[in-house]
């Protein structure tokens, strides 16, 4: 038992040491002159420390402030460190919920990395999902789509953002694209939940349209959602992605999810 406690203390202290090293980093402009030309090597070492901290399952909101600081130092030492912008941008967005810090880091990377499609792609994601600025999201995605090495789906996604930015299907395509890019399992888990939330919004829209068509054809609202299938409006009811059920309010025709009774507001789909 004593050995187990010692091991836990060692792990706890090593995590603390890693975070302390990040907290006391000087600003990049002050650190750069004393690296004696080894800017890239120092940036690599700092990036390794950031990755180690991000690997911890418990990172506090205050810790993310220091992680942003470390990312800012890394990208000052090496302005073309694309991985730091890309990974840091999505981590600050999805795990820290700090869109301001994420955008600040990503915007810093645009000028020194004019051919890195990952940076405008991430900015497009932030503007779409969190700022609901669909026009700028489409512009960033179009910029990413013109760059070398961009994934094959980027031009199609850019076109869809311009035409149907508020469509849940576009949101799902965007989320899937980000999910495929990231290797961080914590981020993947968050994105998977987000995709399920968007599926609920998509299904509710489908069911509400089916209720409208049923009411128009039958001259009465359906008593249950099962009637939509029985009367041939739908082939089948969509499964609720969190394992719940969809519910119909017969008087209003409104649809809700048993697991997410409030409509998805964060995306403000049109």
N, C-alpha and C positions, 0 to 999 in steps of 0.2 A: 504493500500500500504506500509506503514511504517513497519507493522508487517511482511509482505512478505519479505521485504528487510532485516529485522533483521534475519529472518529464513535463508535466503540465506547466509548472512554473517556468521551465526553460523555454517552452513554446510561447508562453505569454510574454516573457521578457524579450524574446527575439522579435516578436511582432511589434512590441513597443519600441525596440531599438530601430527597426526599419522605419517606423513612422517618425520617430524623433529625427532621424537622419534627413527625412524629407522636410520636416518642419523648419529645420535650421539652415536650409539651403539659402545662400545669398541670391540676390537677383541675378538673372542671367548676364546683364550688362556688366556687373561687377565681377562675376565669376570668369567670364570669357578671357580677360587679359591674363589671368593667372594660370590658364590651362596650357600655356606655352605652345600653342598651336595644335594641341591634342583635343580640340573641341569635339570631334566626332567620337573619339574614344570615351571621353567623359560623358557625353550624351548617352552612349550605349550603356555605360555603367548605371547612370541615373535611371534610364528606361527599365533596366533589369530590376532595380529596386522598386519602381512603381508597379511593375507587373507582379512582383512578390506581394506587395501590399494589396493589390486588387484581387489576388488569389485568396485572401482571407474572406471568410463568409460574413464577418461582422466588421463593417466599415461605417463609421458614424458620419453624420452630415458635416461635422467640423473637419473630419479627416478628408472629405472630398475637396474642401477648400484648399487644403495643403497639397492634395493630389493635383489640383489644377495649377497650383504654384509650381510644382515640380515639372508638370508638362510645359508650362510657360518657360521655365529655365531650359529644359531640353530643347525646345524649338527655337530658343534664342541662341543657344550654342550651335545648333544644327537646324537652320530654318527649313531644310529640305527633308526633315525626318517625317516622312508621310505617315508611317505607322502610328507615330505619337498623335498626329492630328486625327487620323481615322478612328483608332481605338479609343483615344481619349475623348473624342467628340461623342461617340455613342455611349460610352460609360457615363459621362457627365449628364447625358440626356436621360438614359433609361434607368440607371441605378441611383444617381444622385438627384435626379429631377431638377437639375440646374441648367436649364436651356440657355440662360444668359451666359454662363461660363462656357458651355459647349460652343455656342455661336462665336463667342469672342476668340476661342482657340482656333476654330475652323476658319474664321475670316482672316485671322493672322496668317494662315497657311496658304491663302489663295495666291497672293502675289509671288512668293518665292517658289511656288509649285504650279505653274500655269498648265502643265500637262497631266496633273494628278487628278483623274476623274473622281476619285474617292471623296475628295474634299467638297466640291460642289454637290455631289450626290448626298452627302450627310447634311449639308445645309438645306437642301431641298426637303429632306425628311423632317428636319426640325420645323421648317416653315409650314409644311403640310399638316403635321399632326399636332403641333403644340402652339403654333402662332396663328393657325388657320389663315395664313396668307398664301392662298392658292396660286396667285399670279407669280409671286416671287419663287414659290416652290417649283412651278413649271419652268421658270427662267433658269433656276439652278440646275434642274434636271436636264434641260436642253443643253446647257453648257457642258454638263458631264457627258451627254450623249455625243458631243462633237469631238471628244478627246480620245487619243489613242489608247488602246487596251481596255476601253470601257466594255462592260458585259453586253451581250447581244440584245438583252431586253431593255436597255436604257433608252434607245430612240423611241420604241413603242410606248414605254412608260411616260416619257416626256410628252408625246402626242396626246396620250390619254389624260394627263394632268391638265393640259390646255383645254381639252374638250369636256371632260367629265370629272373635274377635281373633287366634287363632293360625293362621288359614287362609292359606296362601300366596296365594290369589286376592285376599284382602283386602289383603295386603301389596302385591301388584302394583298394585291400584287406588290405594292410598295413594301409592306411588312415582310412578305416572303423574300423579297430581294435583299432586305437588310439582314434577315435571319440567315440567309445563305452566306452572307459576307462575314459575319462575326464568328469568332471561335470561342468567345467567352460564354461558358455554360450559364452563368447567372443572367447575362443579357438575353440569351436564347430563351430562358424560362420566362422572362418578362415579356418578350415579344410573342411567345406562344399564348400567353394570357391575353395580350392585346388583340391578337388575331381572333381568338374566341369571342371577345367582346364585339369586334366588328362583325363577326358572323351573326351574332344576335341581332345587331342593327339591320343587317341585310335580310335576315329571315323575317323580322318584324315588318319590314317594308313589303316583302313578298306576301305575307299573310294579310296585311292591311289591304293590299291591292286585290287579293283574292276575295276578301270580305266585300269590298266595294263591287266587284263583278258579280258576286253571288246576289247581293242585295238588288242590284240593277236588273238582273235576269229573273229572279224569283219574286221580286217586289216585296221582299221581307228580309231582315237580317238573319244570318244563320244562328241557330240556337247553340251550336257547339262547333269547334274547329273541325271535328270529324265530318260534319256535313259538307265541308268544302271538298273532301275526297269522295264522299258518297254521291254527291251531285256532279262529279266530274270537273270541278273547277281546278283542283290540284290532283296530281297522281298520288302524292303522299305528303304527309306533314313532315317538315324538316326536323331533325333531331336537335334538341337544345344542347349546345356544345359542352356545357358544364355538367351535364347529366340531369338537368331539371326538365321542366315542361313549359310550353307556351300556353298562355291563358287568354281566353276571349272574354271581353266585357260585352254581353249581348246588347245592352241598351245603347252603347256608344260605338260598338264595333272596334274598340281599341284592343291592342294586343300587348301583353306584357310577358316577361320571362320570370319564372319562379325564382331563379337565382340572382337576377339583375332586374329588380322591379322598376328601377329608374331608367329612362331612355339614355343612351350614350350621348352625353352633352359635350365631351371634350373635343370631339371632331366637328361638331356643328354641321353635319352633313346637310346639304341643300336638298 
